[in-house]
Amino acid sequence: MEKSKLLEMNNVGIVVENLENAISFFSEIGLQLEGRATIEGEWAGRVTGLGNQNVEVAMMVTPDGHSRLEISKFINPKTISDHRKAPVNSLGYLRVMFRVNNLDELVARLIKNGAELVGEVVQYENLYRLCYIRGTEGLLVGLAEQL
């Protein structure tokens, strides 16, 4: 029997309160809406362990087509925990990082649309300029420009 091997990373999931705002925010960064659906029923709950569930899902894809962000809004069951304002050194999944081509322009545009810069834009050696921002609903997003 052939040993299992990793083929690709399919997506990263984020749960939000307002799906429309999240789609707008990640579209502003440069992701494209690939599709939307409502996932419901007992079969879905068997995967998540949540029982009979009803979730609105938007799948967004990076311009290169290789990475996806699955944004979910739970209708039922209601969300029971909120980690959106957790500091950067919290345990668990915390942020997603995107490589961009014009960091200063994007950060200025995102701030104009209500995002907050966390700390400051810094340069790492002669390789990257990077920063963290808090976007819609306080979601933490990393942005990096390769030098």
N, C-alpha and C positions, 0 to 999 in steps of 0.2 A: 504494500500500500504506500502511495506517494505521501511524503510529509507535507502538511499544510504550510503554505507560505503567504505572506502578506502581498496583496496585489496593488492596492491603492488605499488612500484615505478617502472615504466616501463623502462625509460631511461632518460639520460641527453643529451641535444643536444649541439654540438659545430660546428660553421661554420669556415671553413679554406680556404686558397687559394690553398694549395697543399695537396690533399687527400693522395697521396702516402707517403709523409713525415710524415703526421699525423698518418697514420696507422703504419709506422715503429716506430715512437716515442712511441705510446701507446702499441705496441707489446713489445718494450724494457722494459716497466714498468711491463708487464705481462698480459695484456689483449689479448684476442684471437679474430681474425677476424671471425665473425659469418656469414657474408654475405655482398654482395654489390649489389646495384641496381641503376638504373636511374629512378627517379620519375619525371614524366612530365605530362603536360596537365592542362586543366582548372579545373578539379576536385580537384587536389592537391592545386591549388591556392585558391580554395574556403575555404580550411582549414586555410591556412596561411594569406589570404587576399592579396596575391601578384599577383593574376590573373594567366595568362598562364605562368607556370614556368617549368624550367628544372634544376634538381638538381641531382648530383651524391651523393650517400649516402653509407657509410660503417657502419655497425653495429658491435661493438666490445663488448665482454662479459668478465666479470671477471671470474677467474678460478672456483669460486664456482657456477657460472651459475645464480646468483641472480641479478646482476646489469649490465646494458648495457650503452654504450656510443655511441650515434649516431653522426657520423662525417659527415658533409655535405659540399659540394662545389657547390655553385650556379653558373650555367652557364647563366641562364636567369631567372629573372632579375639579373643584377649585384649587388654586395653588395654595400651598400650606407653608412655604418658606420663601424668604427673599434674601438673596445674596448680592444684589446689584450694587449696593454701596460698600461692599467689603473692601478693605484696603488691599493693596497689591500683594502683601505677604500673607494673605489668608490661604488656608488649605483648600484644595480642590481645584476644579477647573475655574479659571478666572477671566481670561481675556483671549482674544484672537488678535493676531498681528497681520497687517497687510503691508506689502511693499508697494510704494507709490513713486511717481516720477517727479512730483513737485510738492514737497512736504509743506513749504510755507504757504503756498496758494491754497492747498486743501485745508490746512489747519485754520487759516483765516476764514475760509468759506464756512467751515463747520462751526466755528465760534460765532459767526454772524447768524447762523441758524440755531443757536442755543446750546452748542456743545461747550464743555469746559476743558481747558488744558490742565492736565495733572502735572504738577512740577513745571518743567520747562523742556524745550527742545534742546537736545544735547548731541554732541558728535562723539562717536566711538571710533577712536583712532582715525585712519583715513578711509574707513570702510562705509560707515553709515551715519546719517543724522536720524534721530528717532525721538519719539515722544509717546506718551499715553494721553488719551482724551477720554472724557466721559460724555457719551452721546445720549440719545434718547433713553429715557428711564434710568439714566445713570450707568448704562452699560459701558464697561471698560474696553477700549479698543486701542491697540498699539499700531502706530504708523511708522514706517521706516523708509528712508530714501537712500538707495545705494549710491555712493560717491564714485 
